[in-house]
Structure formats: structure tokens, C-alpha cells
């Protein structure tokens, strides 16, 4: 954990959201936070799995409600609604090409998922869910809507992670429900060294225009928070920024989902702060902010051409230097 945190600092990362949190990690990180040993800020959602019984779910929800400890914060839970396209486990609204009747399956039943959403939302927690297929996104939005109907509307900022595929009918629901789109620019096939095949064929030619819809969500007024999804993908945000700027449509009739550098950086800074309710203290260079700063070696515009052209020479978290490249 110490090595991982130091590596984050070396890439200019001042806040990490550990998506697979559990009670053991909470204990370890809590000890480090109390001893002042966390170089960066860590947000730890408690992961709830389909096999957890009511007692375990209650314990995880209770753990997620504990107050911050130094640079360690809680306040959220994490669930997985589906798998990934390459193993045909992403849950989609239409059949996989060449696999009639196969649309993948959700990991939670609607009743089970909606009940957990209502329970966590009633406890004032933020919910974030792994969704790759568009049916997984729809089922998760349904759960968030059920929670809102049961508990009343509030500034919950529930999140959906990844959104590799989005049905156009569900785009407006993000803004209607106040949902944050937490996405990773390295994930589209053809980016960050990933091959196009077999993923693009598994998704299906008729759905290419609905994939990784960064620009569509942004233009619909949906808050975007970009991340790296490490260790599934490379940790470097500079590699991810390059992927965001250099992505190419898979066919001429596919929309260009790229965003300009200003919006990509916003999603990595202010957008990330907003996604963890920290926009009043972090994410901008302004007086009275908490002095989480990164000094870059070169102009980040150059990242559109080369992922290695820019790196962090100085990282400051809460006013303390936590990484510095010696001259």
C-alpha cells in the first residue's frame, strides 16, 4: 500500500478512490491515516457483493458511514452490475453478435439491487456501480431512481463507473437523477495500446456509435470524472489524457467522442473533486483551496501526440511536497 501510494504521488495524483474497499483495508488505511502516513488522499468505498447477506451488508453500510480519518474518507459503497465485453459478461440490451438470446446477465437481481440502493441512500451514502453494458447502466439508473422515490431527492451524486456502452434512451436520465459519469479514457479499444479486436466485433458494428460516450454525456450536462482504473489499466494520468485526446472513431459514421484538453483536464481535476463532494476545497487553483498541486514538466497540449512528453516534476498534497524530481 505504501508503494502504491508513493507511485500515485509520482504521477501527480493527489486523491485516489480505491474501488474495491473492504473492512480489512479500512483498518489498515485507518492505521496509516492516524499515523500521518498517507501521502495522498484516499476515498474508500465499501464493496457490496451479490452473495453478501443482510448482516454483512449492514456492517459494510455502517463502516461506510464512519467519519474521515486524516486523509482517509469513506461515505460510499461500490457494487458490480456486470462483467466486460471480452468475456461476453457485459449486460446489454441487445443480443451479442452471433449469439442469439445471449445478452449477458446482471450480477444483482433488480429487487436485490434496488433494496441495497434504497438502504445505502437512506444512510446518506454515495453509491457507485461498475457498468460496462448498456443494460447494466439502465438497471443501475433504475436502482438510483428507486432510491430517490423511496427516500426523496437529494444531492447524492451516485456514480456509474465505465459506461462502455450507453443506450441513447438513457442519456437524459443521468441529468434527471443527478448521476456522475466516472469514466476511463484508456478503455476504448484502439487506445493505450489496446487492440480493436476482438472487442469491437463482440460489441457489434451496429452499436459502435453508442460506445464510450464522453462528449455525448458532457454535452448533455452530465458531470464527468476521469480516472485510470489501475491496476486494470496503466496508472499514469498522462497516458490516459493522451488516450482521451488521440482517440479515433472506429468508422466514419461513428461520432467523435473526444473532448478538448480543457475539458479533459477538468474531468481529471474539478470533475474528480465534484465526484467525491470536495469541489469546495479541491480541484481548482484558487485562494482557500487545500493546496493539492501538480507541476508538469511540459505543456500538456503535447500529450495529444505522445503520452510520454509530459510528467509530474512536483506533487503537493495539502501543502506538503510528496513527490519531487531531483534536478
C-alpha positions in Angstrom: 0.0 0.0 0.0 2.8 2.4 0.8 4.5 1.7 -2.5 1.2 2.1 -4.4 0.5 5.5 -2.7 4.0 6.7 -3.4 3.6 5.7 -7.1 0.4 7.6 -7.3 2.2 10.7 -5.9 4.9 10.3 -8.6 2.3 10.6 -11.3 0.8 13.8 -9.8 -2.2 12.0 -8.3 -3.3 13.6 -5.0 -6.6 11.7 -4.5 -7.3 8.0 -5.2 -10.6 6.3 -5.0 -10.0 2.6 -4.1 -12.9 0.9 -5.8 -12.6 -2.5 -4.0 -12.7 -1.4 -0.4 -13.4 -3.8 2.5 -13.3 -3.8 6.3 -9.6 -5.1 6.3 -8.4 -2.3 4.0 -10.4 0.2 6.1 -8.5 -1.0 9.2 -5.1 -0.8 7.5 -5.6 2.5 5.9 -7.1 3.9 9.1 -3.9 3.0 11.0 -1.8 4.7 8.3 -4.1 7.8 8.3 -4.0 8.1 12.1 -0.2 7.9 12.0 0.0 10.5 9.3 1.4 8.0 6.8 -0.9 8.7 3.8 0.9 10.9 1.3 -2.2 11.3 -0.8 -5.9 11.4 0.0 -7.8 8.1 -0.2 -11.5 7.6 -0.6 -12.5 4.0 0.3 -15.9 2.8 -0.8 -17.1 -0.5 0.9 -17.8 -3.1 -1.8 -21.1 -5.0 -1.5 -21.3 -8.3 -3.5 -24.4 -10.3 -4.5 -23.6 -13.1 -2.1 -23.5 -10.8 1.0 -26.2 -11.5 3.5 -28.2 -8.8 5.3 -25.9 -8.8 8.2 -22.8 -8.3 6.0 -24.5 -5.5 4.0 -25.5 -3.8 7.2 -21.9 -4.0 8.5 -20.5 -2.5 5.3 -23.0 0.3 5.2 -22.2 1.1 8.8 -18.5 1.1 8.1 -19.1 3.4 5.1 -20.7 5.9 7.4 -17.6 6.5 9.6 -16.1 10.0 9.6 -12.9 10.8 7.8 -9.5 9.9 9.4 -6.9 12.4 8.3 -6.6 11.9 4.5 -8.8 8.8 4.5 -12.5 9.3 3.8 -15.5 6.9 3.4 -19.1 7.8 2.7 -19.8 5.5 -0.2 -20.4 1.9 -1.3 -19.4 0.1 -4.5 -21.1 -2.7 -6.5 -20.6 -4.5 -9.8 -23.6 -4.9 -12.1 -21.9 -6.8 -14.8 -18.6 -8.0 -16.3 -16.8 -7.0 -19.5 -17.3 -7.4 -23.2 -14.3 -9.6 -24.0 -15.7 -12.4 -21.9 -19.3 -11.8 -23.1 -20.3 -10.9 -19.5 -21.2 -7.3 -20.1 -25.0 -7.0 -19.7 -26.5 -5.4 -22.8 -30.0 -4.5 -24.1 -29.5 -6.5 -27.4 -28.0 -9.8 -28.3 -24.3 -10.4 -28.7 -23.4 -10.7 -32.4 -23.7 -14.4 -33.5 -25.1 -15.4 -30.0 -28.9 -15.3 -30.3 -30.6 -14.8 -27.0 -27.3 -14.0 -25.2 -27.3 -10.5 -23.6 -25.2 -11.3 -20.6 -26.7 -11.3 -17.1 -26.8 -8.8 -14.2 -24.9 -9.8 -11.1 -27.7 -8.5 -8.9 -31.4 -9.1 -9.3 -33.5 -5.9 -9.7 -35.1 -6.4 -6.3 -31.9 -7.1 -4.6 -30.0 -4.2 -6.2 -32.9 -1.7 -5.7 -33.2 -2.7 -2.0 -29.4 -2.1 -1.4 -29.6 1.2 -3.2 -32.6 2.3 -1.0 -30.8 1.2 2.1 -27.5 2.9 1.3 -29.1 6.1 0.1 -31.2 6.3 3.2 -28.0 6.2 5.2 -26.8 9.2 3.2 -24.1 7.3 1.3 -23.0 7.7 -2.3 -23.4 4.7 -4.5 -21.0 3.8 -7.3 -21.5 0.8 -9.6 -19.4 -0.9 -12.3 -21.4 -0.9 -15.5 -19.9 -1.9 -18.9 -23.0 -2.9 -20.9 -26.0 -0.6 -21.6 -28.4 -2.9 -19.8 -26.2 -2.7 -16.7 -26.3 1.1 -16.9 -30.1 1.0 -17.3 -30.5 -1.3 -14.3 -28.3 0.9 -12.2 -30.2 4.0 -13.1 -33.4 2.1 -12.2 -31.9 1.4 -8.8 -30.9 5.1 -8.3 -34.4 6.1 -9.3 -36.0 3.6 -6.8 -33.8 5.1 -4.1 -34.9 8.6 -5.0 -38.5 7.6 -5.0 -38.2 5.9 -1.6 -36.1 8.4 0.2 -36.7 11.7 -1.6 -34.4 13.7 -3.9 -31.1 14.9 -2.5 -27.6 15.8 -3.8 -26.5 12.2 -3.7 -24.2 12.2 -6.7 -24.5 8.5 -7.2 -22.0 7.3 -9.8 -21.7 4.9 -12.7 -18.3 3.6 -13.5 -17.0 2.9 -17.0 -20.1 3.1 -19.3 -18.6 1.3 -22.2 -22.0 1.2 -23.9 -24.9 3.5 -23.4 -28.4 3.2 -24.9 -29.4 6.6 -26.3 -32.8 6.4 -24.4 -30.9 6.5 -21.1 -28.7 9.6 -21.8 -31.1 12.1 -20.3 -31.7 10.0 -17.2 -28.2 10.9 -15.9 -29.0 14.6 -15.5 -32.5 13.9 -14.3 -31.2 11.7 -11.5 -28.0 13.8 -10.8 -25.7 10.9 -11.7 -22.0 11.3 -12.2 -20.3 9.5 -15.1 -17.0 8.2 -13.9 -15.0 7.1 -17.0 -11.6 6.0 -18.0 -10.1 7.2 -21.3 -7.8 4.3 -21.7 -10.6 1.7 -22.1 -11.8 2.2 -25.7 -10.2 -0.5 -28.0 -7.6 1.2 -30.2 -6.5 3.4 -27.3 -3.5 3.0 -24.9 -2.1 0.0 -26.9 -5.4 -2.0 -26.8 -6.2 -3.9 -30.0 -9.5 -3.3 -31.7 -10.3 -7.0 -32.0 -12.0 -8.9 -30.7 -13.8 -6.3 -28.6 -15.2 -4.2 -31.4 -16.7 -7.3 -33.0 -18.1 -8.5 -29.7 -19.8 -5.2 -29.2 -21.2 -5.3 -32.8 -20.9 -2.9 -35.7 -24.4 -1.5 -35.2 -23.5 -0.4 -31.7 -20.2 1.3 -32.3 -21.8 4.8 -32.2 -23.0 4.2 -28.6 -19.7 3.4 -27.1 -17.6 5.4 -24.5 -19.8 8.5 -25.0 -17.7 11.1 -23.3 -18.8 14.0 -25.5 -22.4 13.0 -25.5 -22.6 12.9 -21.7 -20.7 16.2 -21.4 -23.0 18.0 -23.9 -26.0 16.6 -22.0 -24.7 18.4 -18.9 -23.6 15.2 -17.1 -20.7 15.7 -14.6 -17.7 13.7 -15.8 -14.9 12.4 -13.6 -12.0 10.7 -15.4 -9.7 8.1 -13.9 -7.2 5.4 -14.8 -8.8 2.2 -13.4 -5.4 1.0 -12.2 -4.3 -1.9 -11.8 -6.6 -3.0 -14.7 -5.1 -0.2 -16.8 -1.9 1.8 -16.6 -1.8 4.2 -13.7 -0.4 7.3 -15.5 -3.0 10.0 -16.0 -0.7 11.4 -18.7 -1.2 8.2 -20.6 -4.9 8.5 -20.1 -5.0 12.1 -21.2 -3.2 11.1 -24.3 -5.8 8.4 -24.9 -8.6 10.9 -24.5 -7.1 13.4 -26.9 -5.9 10.9 -29.6 -8.9 8.6 -29.7 -10.3 8.0 -33.2 -13.8 6.9 -34.3 -13.9 3.2 -35.4 -15.7 4.1 -38.6 -16.6 7.3 -40.5 -20.2 7.2 -39.4 -19.3 7.0 -35.7 -19.5 10.2 -33.6 -16.2 11.7 -32.4 -16.5 11.5 -28.6 -13.3 13.3 -27.9 -13.2 16.4 -25.7 -10.8 19.3 -25.8 -7.8 19.4 -23.4 -9.5 21.9 -21.2 -12.5 19.6 -20.6 -10.3 16.5 -20.2 -8.2 18.3 -17.5 -11.5 19.5 -15.9 -12.7 15.9 -15.7 -9.4 14.9 -14.1 -9.4 17.7 -11.5 -12.6 19.6 -10.8 -14.7 16.7 -12.0 -12.9 14.3 -9.8 -13.3 16.7 -6.8 -17.0 17.1 -7.5 -17.5 13.3 -7.7 -16.2 13.0 -4.1 -18.1 16.1 -2.8 -14.8 18.1 -2.5 -15.3 20.8 -5.0 -15.4 23.4 -2.3 -11.9 22.6 -1.2 -10.1 21.0 -4.1 -10.0 20.7 -7.9 -9.2 24.4 -8.7 -6.3 26.7 -8.3 -7.8 29.4 -6.0 -7.3 31.0 -2.6 -8.6 29.0 0.3 -8.3 25.7 -1.6 -6.4 22.9 0.1 -3.2 23.2 -1.9 -3.3 19.9 -3.9 -1.0 21.0 -6.8 1.0 19.3 -9.6 3.8 21.0 -11.5 4.2 19.5 -15.0 7.4 19.1 -16.9 6.0 20.3 -20.3 2.9 21.7 -22.0 0.1 19.2 -21.6 -1.1 20.1 -25.1 1.8 17.9 -26.3 0.1 14.9 -24.8 -2.2 14.7 -27.9 0.8 13.4 -29.8 2.8 11.5 -27.2 1.9 10.0 -23.9 5.5 10.4 -22.6 6.0 14.0 -23.4 4.8 15.3 -20.0 5.2 14.1 -16.4 4.9 15.4 -12.9 8.0 17.1 -11.5 6.4 18.2 -8.3 3.4 16.9 -6.4 2.0 18.8 -3.4 -0.9 17.4 -1.3 -2.4 19.5 1.4 0.5 21.9 1.1 3.2 19.2 1.6 5.6 18.1 -1.0 5.1 14.4 -1.5 7.0 13.9 -4.8 9.8 15.9 -6.4 12.0 15.1 -9.3 15.6 15.9 -8.4 17.5 18.1 -10.8 
